[in-house]
Amino acid sequence: MNLNAEYINPFLEASSIVFKSILNVDLRRGKLVIKPSPNPSMEIAMIIGIVGGITGEIVYSMEFNMVKKIANVLVPGLTEDQIKTEYVDIMGEIANMITGNAMNLFASTDKIIDITTPTVINTKVTPYSPQQRTSLGMTLYSPMGQLELNIALS
């Protein structure tokens, strides 16, 4: 497992940038925990694959209630049924923004990584069973709810 802060901090910083600039909320970091896998514990997961010299996954997850709050900021006026239909696209955009910001942060260092297109799933409908790989987990707290971040890199 690679717990090098140079690989972890860009994803934390990118999350904070997106939530502050797009949703106007601050993310407060919780405690770091070591987990046996990056498996998300919350309902909606955004999965970003890392390939190249460093490989692994970045998995963000949150409860659907937080997704509804994010959707209401990004696309005001959507009904709950519309959100249930559109949340994959909405959260995919959030994941793309986080990924883009992380890539910009990596570009300012000598660390070269390749990131896959993010995938958004509802873990109650599509269980996600990542490779058993020791992971760093952290909960990020916001007024909209909790965002779980699991990082598994090697």
N, C-alpha and C positions, 0 to 999 in steps of 0.2 A: 504494500500500500504506500502511495506517495502522499504524504501529508505536508508537502512543501507549501508554505504560505504563498509562494509566488504563483502557484497553480490554483489555490483556493480563494485567495482574496479577490481576484478579478470577478469571480461569480458573485461573491457577497457584495462587492462594490457596485457591480452592474445591476443587481436586484434593487439596491438602495436608490441608484440613479433613476431607474425606470419608475419605481413606486413614487418617488418624490416628484419627478418631472411630469409624469403622465397622470398619476392618480392623486397627487398632492398629499401623500401620507409618508410619514417616516417609518422605517423599519428599525426596530430595536432588537439587537442580538441577544439570544438566550445562551444557555450553557452548551458547550460542545460535548458530544457523547460519541463513543465508539460503538458501531453497530456491526452485526455480522453480514449485512448486505444493504444496498441502497433502496430496499423495498419501501415504497411510500406507505405511510400509515393513515393518510387522509384520502378522501373520496376522489378528488380530481388531481391527476398527476401530469406534469409537463416533464418529458424525458428528453435529455440532450445527450447524445453520444459523443465521445471524444475518441478520435482515431489518430494514428501517427505514432510518434515517439512515445507519447503518453497516451494510454488508452483507458477507457472507463465510461462512467456515466455521471451525469449531474441530474438529480431527480428533485423537482420542486413539487410539493403537494399542498392542497388546501381543501377545506370543506366546501360543499356547493354553496353554502350561505355566503362565503367570501367571494366566490365566483359571481354570484348575483350582484353583490355590491360593486365589484369591478365593472361588470357589464353595464350597470346603471350609470356609472361615471363615463365610460367610453361610448356607450350608445344609449343616451337617455330616452326613456319612453318605451323601452321594450317590455312586453308583458313577461310573466314568468314562463309561459309556454314558449314564447319566442326565445327566451334565454336558454331554455332546455334544448331548443333546436340549434341555436347559434353558438353555444358556449365553447365548442371545440375551436371554431374560427377565432373567437374573441381571445381565448386563452393562448391560442397559437400565436396571435399577434404579440401578446405580452411576452411569450417565450422567445419569439424572434427579436424583440427589442432587447431583452436581457442578453441574448446570444450576441447580437450586434455590438452592444456595449462591452461585453466581455472580450470579444475579438479586438475591439479598439484598444482596450486596456492591455491585452497580450501584445498587440502590435508595438506598444511603447516599451516593451521589454525584449530580451533576447530569447524568450520562450516561444517556440513555434508549436502550435497545436492546430488540428483540424477538428471542426465541430460539425456534426450532422444536423440536418433539419430537425427541429424539435417535433416531438409527437405528444399529443394530448389524449389522455384516456380517462374514462370513468372506471376506477378500480373495482367498483361494485358490479360492473357489467363485463369488463375486460380485465381480469386479474393480471397483474404484472409480476412476473417472477424473474428478477434479474439474476445474473450470475452471483453465486455466493462469493462476495468479495468484501473484505473489511472496509467499512465506510465511516466517514465522519458525518455526524448528524448535528443539525442545529435548528432550533425553532426561531423564526424571525417574527416578532410581534408588531402588529399595526392596529390602528383603530378599526380596520376592516375585518380583522381576524388574524389567525396564525398561519404563517407560511412555513412549511417544513422544507428544509434543504438537506439533501443527502448527497455526499460527494464520495465517489469510489474511483480512484485513479491508481494506475500502476505503470 
